[in-house]
Amino acid sequence: MKNIFVISILLLSGLTFADGHMSSEKAVLKALAKYMEARNSRDFETVVAMSSKSGTLDTNSDGSFHKPLANQTVDGWKNSGDATTLYFYPEATALSDDVVHVRFYSEGMVGNGGDMSDYRTRVTMNWVKESGKWVLKTAHYSSASYGGVHRTQASDFEDN
């Protein structure tokens, strides 16, 4: 009887992990919602606060090379152009106690000075726990060419 109990606990724990119900996964999905809302409302202080203090590694969907490790700044975000994006089907998977991998689809409008164009991309991110808070460490955007791709912007080629 004791063996059946232990096996049941192990199976239920595995199902909880595999089904995306870990508290870290839920916390990161909540952080992602706050982060995306901050980006859309141009609350760049929050965006920067939710980014790793040791810098982030990013790759855009415009075909440019991977970006070097960059410390996020409010001014950098202000200069990145205009964007309003929605995100769909977010999934979170805990890779360890302090790393959660997130993936989702995003689409919206991006541009500069009122010259806006469609934006559709697949996104993967890694969130890490720093000083007790979940923050963005990596972001990779890959074009979802089912009708449109990222439009290159001048800031895509700046080394921040």
BATOR-483598 format. One record per atom (N, C-alpha, C): residue number from 1; residue in three letters; chain; atom name; x, y, z. Coordinates in steps of 0.1 Angstrom, whole numbers, m for minus. Each point is the difference from the previous one (the first is absolute). Example, Ala and Ser with C-alpha at 12.3 -4.5 7.8 and 13.67 -1.06 7.14 Angstrom:
PT num residuo cadena atomo    xx    yy    zz
PT   1     Ala      A     N   132   m57    78
PT   1     Ala      A    CA    m9    12     0
PT   1     Ala      A     C     9    12     0
PT   2     Ser      A     N    m4    11    m7
PT   2     Ser      A    CA     9    11     0
PT   2     Ser      A     C    m8    11     8
END
This chain:
PT num residuo cadena atomo    xx    yy    zz
PT   1     Met      A     N     8   m12     0
PT   1     Met      A    CA    m8    12     0
PT   1     Met      A     C     9    13     0
PT   2     Lys      A     N    11    m1     8
PT   2     Lys      A    CA     9    12     0
PT   2     Lys      A     C     5     3   m13
PT   3     Asn      A     N     4   m11    m8
PT   3     Asn      A    CA     5     2   m14
PT   3     Asn      A     C   m10     7    m9
PT   4     Ile      A     N   m12    m4     1
PT   4     Ile      A    CA   m11     6    m8
PT   4     Ile      A     C    m1    15     3
PT   5     Phe      A     N     1     3    13
PT   5     Phe      A    CA    m1    14     4
PT   5     Phe      A     C    12     8    m6
PT   6     Val      A     N    12    m5     1
PT   6     Val      A    CA    12     7    m5
PT   6     Val      A     C    m1     2   m15
PT   7     Ile      A     N    m4   m11    m7
PT   7     Ile      A    CA    m1     1   m15
PT   7     Ile      A     C   m11    10    m3
PT   8     Ser      A     N   m11     1     7
PT   8     Ser      A    CA   m11     9    m3
PT   8     Ser      A     C     5    15     1
PT   9     Ile      A     N     8     2    11
PT   9     Ile      A    CA     5    13     2
PT   9     Ile      A     C    10     4   m11
PT  10     Leu      A     N     9    m9    m4
PT  10     Leu      A    CA     9     3   m11
PT  10     Leu      A     C    m7     3   m13
PT  11     Leu      A     N   m10    m8    m3
PT  11     Leu      A    CA    m8     2   m12
PT  11     Leu      A     C    m7    13     0
PT  12     Leu      A     N    m6     4    11
PT  12     Leu      A    CA    m7    12     1
PT  12     Leu      A     C     9    12    m1
PT  13     Ser      A     N    12    m1     6
PT  13     Ser      A    CA    10    10    m1
PT  13     Ser      A     C     5     2   m14
PT  14     Gly      A     N     2   m11    m7
PT  14     Gly      A    CA     4     1   m14
PT  14     Gly      A     C   m10     6    m9
PT  15     Leu      A     N   m13    m3     3
PT  15     Leu      A    CA   m11     5    m8
PT  15     Leu      A     C    m1    15     2
PT  16     Thr      A     N     2     4    13
PT  16     Thr      A    CA    m1    15     3
PT  16     Thr      A     C    11     7    m8
PT  17     Phe      A     N    12    m5     0
PT  17     Phe      A    CA    12     6    m6
PT  17     Phe      A     C    m3     0   m15
PT  18     Ala      A     N    m4   m11    m6
PT  18     Ala      A    CA    m1    m1   m14
PT  18     Ala      A     C   m12     8    m6
PT  19     Asp      A     N    m9     3     9
PT  19     Asp      A    CA   m12     7    m4
PT  19     Asp      A     C     1    16     1
PT  20     Gly      A     N    11     4     4
PT  20     Gly      A    CA     2    15     1
PT  20     Gly      A     C    m6     6    12
PT  21     His      A     N    m2    m7    11
PT  21     His      A    CA    m7     5    12
PT  21     His      A     C    10     4    11
PT  22     Met      A     N    12     0    m2
PT  22     Met      A    CA    10     3    10
PT  22     Met      A     C    m2    15     4
PT  23     Ser      A     N     2     3    13
PT  23     Ser      A    CA    m2    14     4
PT  23     Ser      A     C    10    10    m7
PT  24     Ser      A     N    12    m5    m3
PT  24     Ser      A    CA    10     9    m7
PT  24     Ser      A     C    m5     3   m15
PT  25     Glu      A     N    m7   m10    m6
PT  25     Glu      A    CA    m5     2   m14
PT  25     Glu      A     C   m11    10     1
PT  26     Lys      A     N    m9    m1    10
PT  26     Lys      A    CA   m11     9     1
PT  26     Lys      A     C     5    14     3
PT  27     Ala      A     N    10     1     9
PT  27     Ala      A    CA     5    13     3
PT  27     Ala      A     C     7     7   m12
PT  28     Val      A     N     7    m8    m8
PT  28     Val      A    CA     6     6   m12
PT  28     Val      A     C   m10     4   m10
PT  29     Leu      A     N   m11    m7    m2
PT  29     Leu      A    CA   m10     4    m9
PT  29     Leu      A     C    m7    13     4
PT  30     Lys      A     N    m1     1    13
PT  30     Lys      A    CA    m6    13     6
PT  30     Lys      A     C    10    11    m3
PT  31     Ala      A     N    13    m3     2
PT  31     Ala      A    CA    10    11    m2
PT  31     Ala      A     C     0     3   m15
PT  32     Leu      A     N    m1   m10    m9
PT  32     Leu      A    CA    m1     3   m14
PT  32     Leu      A     C   m11     9    m4
PT  33     Ala      A     N   m12    m2     6
PT  33     Ala      A    CA   m11     9    m3
PT  33     Ala      A     C     3    14     5
PT  34     Lys      A     N     6     2    11
PT  34     Lys      A    CA     4    13     5
PT  34     Lys      A     C    10     7    m9
PT  35     Tyr      A     N    10    m8    m4
PT  35     Tyr      A    CA    10     5    m9
PT  35     Tyr      A     C    m5     4   m13
PT  36     Met      A     N    m9    m8    m6
PT  36     Met      A    CA    m6     4   m13
PT  36     Met      A     C    m9    12     1
PT  37     Glu      A     N    m7     1    11
PT  37     Glu      A    CA    m9    12     2
PT  37     Glu      A     C     9    12     1
PT  38     Ala      A     N    11    m1     7
PT  38     Ala      A    CA     9    11     2
PT  38     Ala      A     C     6     5   m13
PT  39     Arg      A     N     4   m10    m9
PT  39     Arg      A    CA     5     4   m13
PT  39     Arg      A     C   m11     7    m8
PT  40     Asn      A     N   m12    m5     0
PT  40     Asn      A    CA   m11     6    m8
PT  40     Asn      A     C    m3    14     5
PT  41     Ser      A     N     0     2    13
PT  41     Ser      A    CA    m3    13     6
PT  41     Ser      A     C    12     9     1
PT  42     Arg      A     N    11    m4    m6
PT  42     Arg      A    CA    13     7     0
PT  42     Arg      A     C     4     4    14
PT  43     Asp      A     N    m2    m9    10
PT  43     Asp      A    CA     5     1    14
PT  43     Asp      A     C    13    m6     0
PT  44     Phe      A     N    10     7    m6
PT  44     Phe      A    CA    13    m6    m1
PT  44     Phe      A     C     8    m2    13
PT  45     Glu      A     N    m4     8    10
PT  45     Glu      A    CA     6    m3    13
PT  45     Glu      A     C    m3   m14     5
PT  46     Thr      A     N   m12    m4    m2
PT  46     Thr      A    CA    m4   m14     4
PT  46     Thr      A     C     6   m10    m9
PT  47     Val      A     N     1     3   m13
PT  47     Val      A    CA     7   m10    m9
PT  47     Val      A     C    14    m2     4
PT  48     Val      A     N     7    11     3
PT  48     Val      A    CA    14    m1     5
PT  48     Val      A     C     1    m7    13
PT  49     Ala      A     N    m9     3     9
PT  49     Ala      A    CA     0    m7    14
PT  49     Ala      A     C    m2   m15    m2
PT  50     Met      A     N    m7    m4   m10
PT  50     Met      A    CA    m3   m14    m2
PT  50     Met      A     C    10    m7    m9
PT  51     Ser      A     N    11     7    m3
PT  51     Ser      A    CA    11    m6    m8
PT  51     Ser      A     C    12    m3     9
PT  52     Ser      A     N     7   m10    m3
PT  52     Ser      A    CA    12    m4     8
PT  52     Ser      A     C     9    11     2
PT  53     Lys      A     N     4     2    13
PT  53     Lys      A    CA    10    11     3
PT  53     Lys      A     C    14    m3    m6
PT  54     Ser      A     N     3   m12    m3
PT  54     Ser      A    CA    13    m4    m6
PT  54     Ser      A     C    m1     1   m16
PT  55     Gly      A     N   m11     4    m5
PT  55     Gly      A    CA    m2     2   m15
PT  55     Gly      A     C    m9   m11    m6
PT  56     Thr      A     N    m4     2   m12
PT  56     Thr      A    CA    m8    m9    m7
PT  56     Thr      A     C     6    m4   m13
PT  57     Leu      A     N    m3   m12    m5
PT  57     Leu      A    CA     5    m5   m13
PT  57     Leu      A     C   m12     0    m9
PT  58     Asp      A     N     0     7   m11
PT  58     Asp      A    CA   m12     1    m9
PT  58     Asp      A     C     4    m3   m14
PT  59     Thr      A     N   m10    m6    m7
PT  59     Thr      A    CA     1    m2   m15
PT  59     Thr      A     C   m13     4    m6
PT  60     Asn      A     N     0    10   m10
PT  60     Asn      A    CA   m12     4    m6
PT  60     Asn      A     C    m4    m8   m12
PT  61     Ser      A     N   m12     2    m5
PT  61     Ser      A    CA    m5    m8   m11
PT  61     Ser      A     C     3     6   m13
PT  62     Asp      A     N     8    10    m1
PT  62     Asp      A    CA     3     8   m12
PT  62     Asp      A     C    11    m6    m9
PT  63     Gly      A     N     6   m11     5
PT  63     Gly      A    CA    11    m6    m7
PT  63     Gly      A     C    14     5     4
PT  64     Ser      A     N     0     9     9
PT  64     Ser      A    CA    13     5     5
PT  64     Ser      A     C     6   m10     9
PT  65     Phe      A     N    13     2     3
PT  65     Phe      A    CA     7    m9     9
PT  65     Phe      A     C    m5     1    14
PT  66     His      A     N     4    m9     8
PT  66     His      A    CA    m3     0    15
PT  66     His      A     C     6    13     6
PT  67     Lys      A     N    m7     6     9
PT  67     Lys      A    CA     4    12     6
PT  67     Lys      A     C    10    m4    11
PT  68     Pro      A     N    10     9     3
PT  68     Pro      A    CA     9    m3    11
PT  68     Pro      A     C    m8     2    14
PT  69     Leu      A     N     6    m5    10
PT  69     Leu      A    CA    m6     2    14
PT  69     Leu      A     C    m2    15     2
PT  70     Ala      A     N   m12     4     3
PT  70     Ala      A    CA    m3    14     1
PT  70     Ala      A     C    m8     3    13
PT  71     Asn      A     N     4    10     7
PT  71     Asn      A    CA    m7     5    12
PT  71     Asn      A     C   m11     9    m6
PT  72     Gln      A     N   m13    m4     4
PT  72     Gln      A    CA   m11     8    m5
PT  72     Gln      A     C    m1    13     7
PT  73     Thr      A     N    m4    11    m7
PT  73     Thr      A    CA    m1    13     5
PT  73     Thr      A     C   m13     6    m5
PT  74     Val      A     N    m5     9     8
PT  74     Val      A    CA   m13     7    m4
PT  74     Val      A     C     3     8   m13
PT  75     Asp      A     N    11     7    m2
PT  75     Asp      A    CA     3     7   m12
PT  75     Asp      A     C     0   m10   m12
PT  76     Gly      A     N     7   m11     2
PT  76     Gly      A    CA     1   m10   m11
PT  76     Gly      A     C   m14    m4    m5
PT  77     Trp      A     N    m9    m3    10
PT  77     Trp      A    CA   m14    m3    m4
PT  77     Trp      A     C    m7    11    m6
PT  78     Lys      A     N     2    12     4
PT  78     Lys      A    CA    m7    12    m6
PT  78     Lys      A     C     4     1   m14
PT  79     Asn      A     N    13    m3    m3
PT  79     Asn      A    CA     5     2   m14
PT  79     Asn      A     C    m3   m12    m9
PT  80     Ser      A     N    m6   m10     5
PT  80     Ser      A    CA    m2   m12    m8
PT  80     Ser      A     C   m12     0    m9
PT  81     Gly      A     N    m7    11     0
PT  81     Gly      A    CA   m12     2    m9
PT  81     Gly      A     C   m13    m3     7
PT  82     Asp      A     N   m10     1    m8
PT  82     Asp      A    CA   m14    m2     5
PT  82     Asp      A     C    m4   m15    m2
PT  83     Ala      A     N    m7    m5     9
PT  83     Ala      A    CA    m5   m14    m2
PT  83     Ala      A     C   m12    m2     9
PT  84     Thr      A     N   m10    m7    m5
PT  84     Thr      A    CA   m11    m6     8
PT  84     Thr      A     C    m1   m14    m4
PT  85     Thr      A     N     2    m9     9
PT  85     Thr      A    CA     0   m14    m3
PT  85     Thr      A     C    m9    m8     9
PT  86     Leu      A     N    m6   m10    m5
PT  86     Leu      A    CA    m8    m9     8
PT  86     Leu      A     C     8   m14     0
PT  87     Tyr      A     N    m2    m8    10
PT  87     Tyr      A    CA     6   m13     0
PT  87     Tyr      A     C   m10   m11     3
PT  88     Phe      A     N     2   m11    m6
PT  88     Phe      A    CA    m9   m11     0
PT  88     Phe      A     C     6   m13     4
PT  89     Tyr      A     N    m7    m9     6
PT  89     Tyr      A    CA     4   m14     3
PT  89     Tyr      A     C    13     0     8
PT  90     Pro      A     N     1     8    11
PT  90     Pro      A    CA    12    m1     8
PT  90     Pro      A     C     1   m14     7
PT  91     Glu      A     N    12    m5     0
PT  91     Glu      A    CA     3   m13     7
PT  91     Glu      A     C    13     3     9
PT  92     Ala      A     N     0    m6    12
PT  92     Ala      A    CA    12     1     8
PT  92     Ala      A     C     4   m14     4
PT  93     Thr      A     N    13    m2     0
PT  93     Thr      A    CA     6   m13     5
PT  93     Thr      A     C    11     3     9
PT  94     Ala      A     N    m1    m4    12
PT  94     Ala      A    CA    12     1    10
PT  94     Ala      A     C    11    m8    m5
PT  95     Leu      A     N    12     6    m1
PT  95     Leu      A    CA    12    m8    m4
PT  95     Leu      A     C     8    m3    13
PT  96     Ser      A     N    m2     8    10
PT  96     Ser      A    CA     6    m2    13
PT  96     Ser      A     C    m8     8    10
PT  97     Asp      A     N     5     1    13
PT  97     Asp      A    CA    m7     7    10
PT  97     Asp      A     C     0    15    m3
PT  98     Asp      A     N    10     5    m8
PT  98     Asp      A    CA     1    14    m2
PT  98     Asp      A     C     1     4   m15
PT  99     Val      A     N    m4    m9    m9
PT  99     Val      A    CA     0     3   m14
PT  99     Val      A     C   m13    m6    m6
PT 100     Val      A     N    m8     9    m7
PT 100     Val      A    CA   m12    m5    m7
PT 100     Val      A     C     0     5   m14
PT 101     His      A     N    m2   m10    m9
PT 101     His      A    CA     0     3   m15
PT 101     His      A     C   m14     3    m4
PT 102     Val      A     N    m2    10    m7
PT 102     Val      A    CA   m14     5    m5
PT 102     Val      A     C     0     0   m15
PT 103     Arg      A     N   m11    m3    m6
PT 103     Arg      A    CA    m1     1   m14
PT 103     Arg      A     C   m15     5    m3
PT 104     Phe      A     N    m1     8   m11
PT 104     Phe      A    CA   m13     5    m4
PT 104     Phe      A     C     1     6   m14
PT 105     Tyr      A     N   m12     4    m5
PT 105     Tyr      A    CA    m1     6   m13
PT 105     Tyr      A     C    m3    15     3
PT 106     Ser      A     N     5     9    m8
PT 106     Ser      A    CA    m3    14     1
PT 106     Ser      A     C    m3     6   m13
PT 107     Glu      A     N    m9    10     0
PT 107     Glu      A    CA    m3     8   m12
PT 107     Glu      A     C    m5    13     4
PT 108     Gly      A     N     2     9    m9
PT 108     Gly      A    CA    m5    14     3
PT 108     Gly      A     C     6     9   m11
PT 109     Met      A     N     3    13     4
PT 109     Met      A    CA     5    10    m9
PT 109     Met      A     C    12     6     6
PT 110     Val      A     N    10     2    m9
PT 110     Val      A    CA    13     6     4
PT 110     Val      A     C     4    10   m10
PT 111     Gly      A     N     8    10     4
PT 111     Gly      A    CA     5    10   m10
PT 111     Gly      A     C     5    12     7
PT 112     Asn      A     N     2    10    m7
PT 112     Asn      A    CA     5    13     5
PT 112     Asn      A     C    m7    11    m6
PT 113     Gly      A     N    m3    10     8
PT 113     Gly      A    CA    m6    13    m5
PT 113     Gly      A     C   m13    m2    m8
PT 114     Gly      A     N    m9    m9     4
PT 114     Gly      A    CA   m12    m3    m6
PT 114     Gly      A     C     0    m9   m12
PT 115     Asp      A     N    12    m4    m5
PT 115     Asp      A    CA     2    m9   m11
PT 115     Asp      A     C     0   m14     6
PT 116     Met      A     N   m12    m6     1
PT 116     Met      A    CA    m1   m13     7
PT 116     Met      A     C    m3   m11   m10
PT 117     Ser      A     N     4   m12     4
PT 117     Ser      A    CA    m2   m12    m8
PT 117     Ser      A     C    m3   m12     9
PT 118     Asp      A     N    m6   m10    m6
PT 118     Asp      A    CA    m4   m12     7
PT 118     Asp      A     C    12    m7     6
PT 119     Tyr      A     N    m2    m7    11
PT 119     Tyr      A    CA    11    m7     6
PT 119     Tyr      A     C    m6   m13     5
PT 120     Arg      A     N     7   m11    m4
PT 120     Arg      A    CA    m4   m14     5
PT 120     Arg      A     C    13    m7     2
PT 121     Thr      A     N     1    m7    12
PT 121     Thr      A    CA    12    m7     4
PT 121     Thr      A     C    m3   m11    10
PT 122     Arg      A     N     9    m9     0
PT 122     Arg      A    CA     0   m10    11
PT 122     Arg      A     C    11     5    10
PT 123     Val      A     N    m3    m2    13
PT 123     Val      A    CA     9     5    10
PT 123     Val      A     C     3   m11    10
PT 124     Thr      A     N    13    m1     3
PT 124     Thr      A    CA     4    m8    12
PT 124     Thr      A     C     8     9     9
PT 125     Met      A     N    m2    m2    13
PT 125     Met      A    CA     7     8    10
PT 125     Met      A     C     4    m9    11
PT 126     Asn      A     N    11     4     7
PT 126     Asn      A    CA     4    m7    13
PT 126     Asn      A     C    m1    11    11
PT 127     Trp      A     N    m7    m4    10
PT 127     Trp      A    CA    m2     9    12
PT 127     Trp      A     C     8    m6    11
PT 128     Val      A     N     7     8     8
PT 128     Val      A    CA     8    m5    11
PT 128     Val      A     C    m4     7    13
PT 129     Lys      A     N     2    m6    11
PT 129     Lys      A    CA    m3     6    12
PT 129     Lys      A     C    12     7     6
PT 130     Glu      A     N    m1    14     1
PT 130     Glu      A    CA    11     8     6
PT 130     Glu      A     C    m6     8    12
PT 131     Ser      A     N     7    m2    11
PT 131     Ser      A    CA    m5     7    12
PT 131     Ser      A     C   m14    m2     3
PT 132     Gly      A     N    m5   m12    m2
PT 132     Gly      A    CA   m13    m4     3
PT 132     Gly      A     C   m11     3   m10
PT 133     Lys      A     N     4     7   m11
PT 133     Lys      A    CA   m10     4   m10
PT 133     Lys      A     C     4    m7   m14
PT 134     Trp      A     N   m11    m3    m7
PT 134     Trp      A    CA     2    m5   m14
PT 134     Trp      A     C     3    11   m10
PT 135     Val      A     N    11    m1    m7
PT 135     Val      A    CA     4    10   m10
PT 135     Val      A     C     4    m7   m13
PT 136     Leu      A     N    m2     8   m11
PT 136     Leu      A    CA     4    m5   m13
PT 136     Leu      A     C    15    m1    m2
PT 137     Lys      A     N     5   m11    m5
PT 137     Lys      A    CA    14    m1    m2
PT 137     Lys      A     C     3    m2   m15
PT 138     Thr      A     N    m8    m7    m8
PT 138     Thr      A    CA     2    m2   m14
PT 138     Thr      A     C   m13     2    m7
PT 139     Ala      A     N     1     4   m13
PT 139     Ala      A    CA   m12     1    m8
PT 139     Ala      A     C     5    m3   m15
PT 140     His      A     N    m7    m9    m6
PT 140     His      A    CA     2    m3   m14
PT 140     His      A     C   m13     1    m8
PT 141     Tyr      A     N     0     9   m10
PT 141     Tyr      A    CA   m11     2    m8
PT 141     Tyr      A     C     3    m6   m14
PT 142     Ser      A     N    m8    m9    m5
PT 142     Ser      A    CA     2    m6   m13
PT 142     Ser      A     C   m12     3    m9
PT 143     Ser      A     N     2     4   m12
PT 143     Ser      A    CA   m11     4    m8
PT 143     Ser      A     C   m10   m11    m2
PT 144     Ala      A     N   m13     4     0
PT 144     Ala      A    CA   m11    m9    m3
PT 144     Ala      A     C    m5     5   m14
PT 145     Ser      A     N     6    m6   m10
PT 145     Ser      A    CA    m3     6   m14
PT 145     Ser      A     C   m13    m5    m6
PT 146     Tyr      A     N   m10    m1     8
PT 146     Tyr      A    CA   m13    m3    m5
PT 146     Tyr      A     C    m8    12    m3
PT 147     Gly      A     N     6    10    m6
PT 147     Gly      A    CA    m7    12    m4
PT 147     Gly      A     C     7    13     3
PT 148     Gly      A     N    11    m1     7
PT 148     Gly      A    CA     8    12     2
PT 148     Gly      A     C    11    m3    10
PT 149     Val      A     N    11     8    m1
PT 149     Val      A    CA    11    m2     9
PT 149     Val      A     C     4    13     6
PT 150     His      A     N     9     0     9
PT 150     His      A    CA     5    12     7
PT 150     His      A     C     6     9   m11
PT 151     Arg      A     N    m3    13     2
PT 151     Arg      A    CA     5    10    m9
PT 151     Arg      A     C    13     6     7
PT 152     Thr      A     N    11    m1    m7
PT 152     Thr      A    CA    12     5     5
PT 152     Thr      A     C    m1    15     4
PT 153     Gln      A     N     6     3    12
PT 153     Gln      A    CA     0    14     5
PT 153     Gln      A     C    15     3     2
PT 154     Ala      A     N     3    13     0
PT 154     Ala      A    CA    14     4     2
PT 154     Ala      A     C     6    m5    13
PT 155     Ser      A     N    m8     0    11
PT 155     Ser      A    CA     5    m5    13
PT 155     Ser      A     C     4   m14     0
PT 156     Asp      A     N    m5    m8   m10
PT 156     Asp      A    CA     4   m14    m1
PT 156     Asp      A     C    14    m2    m3
PT 157     Phe      A     N     7    10    m5
PT 157     Phe      A    CA    14    m1    m4
PT 157     Phe      A     C     9     7    10
PT 158     Glu      A     N    m5     6    10
PT 158     Glu      A    CA     8     7    10
PT 158     Glu      A     C     5    m9    10
PT 159     Asp      A     N    13     1     4
PT 159     Asp      A    CA     5    m7    11
PT 159     Asp      A     C    m2     7    13
PT 160     Asn      A     N   m10    m3     7
PT 160     Asn      A    CA    m3     7    13
PT 160     Asn      A     C     9    m4    11
END
